[in-house]
Amino acid sequence: MTSISTVHLAARHDSVAARELAQEHGALTRQMASLQRRVSEQVRAQAQQLAALEEEVVCLRGQLIVTRTCMLWGLGVAGVARPMPRRPHAPVIAAQEPMAEASSVICQTGCVGHAHPWLEADGQCRRTGVACNQVT
């Protein structure tokens, strides 16, 4: 009978060991899932940061091209287009804002870009009648 009780005892011990092993496996699986979520979030954040930096590089390259072109054409700093402020979300724009932007573009291309043909001797703009703020 000792061999039967030994077999029972060994089977019970194997059953307890199997349960402990299953619990440990479950705990490790949960930890791995948590780690995988954190790494995925970090990779996603890194990709967003990389996209933002690439966008900034493109904008800076454009500004450099404009600046060099103006310098080579002899327009100086007055010919350099100022960068538009970035708007993360496009809110409803007031009617005056597009007009001011359009006026700025007309000033940049029609006057500043062509050595100020609309500029009076006293600093007034012939087109708008106000003082020119593009002259340096």
C-alpha positions as CSV (number, residue, x, y, z in Angstrom):
1,M,0.0,0.0,0.0
2,T,2.9,2.3,0.4
3,S,3.5,2.3,-3.3
4,I,-0.2,3.3,-4.0
5,S,0.0,6.1,-1.4
6,T,3.3,7.2,-2.9
7,V,1.7,7.3,-6.4
8,H,-1.3,9.2,-5.0
9,L,1.1,11.6,-3.2
10,A,3.2,12.0,-6.4
11,A,0.1,12.6,-8.5
12,R,-1.2,15.2,-6.0
13,H,2.2,16.9,-6.0
14,D,2.2,16.9,-9.9
15,S,-1.3,18.4,-9.9
16,V,-0.3,21.2,-7.4
17,A,2.9,21.9,-9.5
18,A,0.8,22.0,-12.7
19,R,-1.6,24.5,-11.1
20,E,1.3,26.7,-9.9
21,L,2.9,26.5,-13.3
22,A,-0.4,27.6,-15.0
23,Q,-0.8,30.5,-12.5
24,E,2.8,31.6,-13.2
25,H,2.3,31.3,-16.9
26,G,-0.9,33.5,-16.6
27,A,0.9,36.1,-14.6
28,L,3.8,36.2,-17.1
29,T,1.3,36.5,-20.0
30,R,-0.4,39.4,-18.4
31,Q,2.9,41.2,-17.8
32,M,3.9,40.6,-21.4
33,A,0.6,42.0,-22.7
34,S,1.1,45.1,-20.5
35,L,4.6,45.5,-21.8
36,Q,3.4,45.1,-25.4
37,R,0.8,47.9,-24.9
38,R,3.4,50.3,-23.4
39,V,5.8,49.7,-26.3
40,S,3.0,50.1,-28.8
41,E,2.1,53.5,-27.3
42,Q,5.7,54.6,-27.3
43,V,6.2,53.6,-30.9
44,R,3.0,55.5,-31.8
45,A,4.2,58.6,-29.9
46,Q,7.6,58.3,-31.6
47,A,6.0,58.1,-35.0
48,Q,3.9,61.2,-34.3
49,Q,7.0,63.1,-33.2
50,L,8.9,62.0,-36.2
51,A,6.1,63.2,-38.5
52,A,6.0,66.6,-36.8
53,L,9.8,67.0,-37.1
54,E,9.7,66.0,-40.8
55,E,7.0,68.6,-41.4
56,E,9.1,71.2,-39.7
57,V,12.1,70.3,-41.8
58,V,10.1,70.8,-45.0
59,C,8.9,74.2,-43.8
60,L,12.4,75.3,-42.8
61,R,13.7,74.2,-46.2
62,G,11.0,76.2,-47.9
63,Q,12.0,79.3,-45.8
64,L,15.6,78.8,-46.7
65,I,14.9,78.6,-50.4
66,V,12.8,81.8,-50.2
67,T,15.5,83.6,-48.2
68,R,18.3,82.6,-50.5
69,T,16.3,83.5,-53.6
70,C,15.5,87.0,-52.1
71,M,19.1,87.5,-51.2
72,L,20.3,86.5,-54.7
73,W,17.7,88.8,-56.3
74,G,19.0,91.6,-54.2
75,L,15.7,92.0,-52.3
76,G,17.2,91.8,-48.9
77,V,15.2,90.8,-45.9
78,A,12.2,92.8,-47.0
79,G,11.5,90.3,-49.7
80,V,11.4,87.3,-47.4
81,A,7.9,86.0,-46.9
82,R,7.0,85.6,-43.2
83,P,5.8,82.2,-42.3
84,M,2.1,81.8,-41.6
85,P,1.3,80.7,-38.0
86,R,0.2,77.1,-37.9
87,R,-3.4,76.4,-36.9
88,P,-3.9,73.0,-35.4
89,H,-7.6,73.1,-36.1
90,A,-9.2,75.2,-38.7
91,P,-11.8,77.3,-36.8
92,V,-14.4,79.4,-38.6
93,I,-12.4,82.2,-40.1
94,A,-13.8,85.8,-39.9
95,A,-14.4,87.6,-43.2
96,Q,-11.6,90.1,-42.5
97,E,-8.9,87.5,-41.9
98,P,-8.9,86.2,-45.5
99,M,-8.9,89.7,-46.8
100,A,-5.8,90.6,-44.7
101,E,-4.1,87.5,-45.8
102,A,-4.9,88.3,-49.5
103,S,-3.7,91.8,-49.1
104,S,-0.5,90.6,-47.6
105,V,0.1,88.2,-50.5
106,I,-0.6,91.0,-53.0
107,C,1.8,93.2,-51.1
108,Q,4.5,90.5,-51.1
109,T,4.2,89.6,-54.8
110,G,3.2,92.9,-56.4
111,C,5.3,95.4,-54.4
112,V,7.9,93.9,-52.2
113,G,8.9,91.3,-54.7
114,H,9.3,94.0,-57.4
115,A,11.4,96.6,-55.5
116,H,8.3,98.5,-54.1
117,P,6.8,100.1,-57.2
118,W,3.7,101.2,-55.1
119,L,5.7,102.9,-52.4
120,E,5.5,106.7,-52.3
121,A,8.5,108.8,-51.2
122,D,6.9,109.5,-47.8
123,G,6.5,105.7,-47.1
124,Q,2.8,105.5,-48.0
125,C,1.4,102.7,-50.1
126,R,-0.3,103.9,-53.3
127,R,-2.6,100.8,-53.3
128,T,-3.9,101.0,-49.7
129,G,-3.1,104.6,-48.7
130,V,-1.5,103.6,-45.4
131,A,2.1,103.5,-44.2
132,C,4.0,100.5,-45.7
133,N,5.2,98.1,-43.0
134,Q,7.2,95.9,-45.4
135,V,10.0,98.4,-45.9
136,T,13.2,97.8,-43.8
